[in-house]
Amino acid sequence: MWTTLAPLAGVLLGGLMSVLTQRSAGNALERGEARRSARDLAEARRGERLTHLIAFLSAVQEAERVAVDRHHHNMTDEPWQARARQVLDRMWVTQKTLHILCAPEVSAAARGLAWAVQELIRKGPGDPEGPQDEKIWAHIRPSRQAFLDLVRDQLN
């Protein structure tokens, strides 16, 4: 009787080991695929955020030019006003996009930078003497630098 049960026990034990090995390998494969998928998704989101960060910086740069045109070159005509409205709208829309896509710290820094630029367009740098372009850039530099530093840290 033991001679017939021993091979049967061996077959059952071998089959059980095979099932456990296949299940373990399948689980490891699924975990590896989940990690790859999460990594790919994170990289795609990073690329999307980077695209919108660049769009925001482009809008801010254009808004700075509008401020320089107004306060350094004394432009306030209707074409300038239309351009200023358009640039400010684009800047605020891209800031809101950052609010949706980025960390709250990045959104807050972008909002601070946008407010600084908007105030420069409306009120100027404060001191009417001397070259206004340099004063505009000096006025915005701290908020721009804070934004850029924070974004760099977030992207690394």
Secondary structure, DSSP 8 states (H G I E B T S, - for coil): -HHHHHHHHHHHHHHHHHHHHHHHHHHHHHHHHHHHHHHHHHHHHHHHHHHHHHHHHHHHHHHHHHHHHHHTS---SHHHHHHHHHHHHHHHHHHHHHHHHS-HHHHHHHHHHHHHHHHHHHH-SS--SS-HHHHHHHHHHHHHHHHHHHHHHHH-
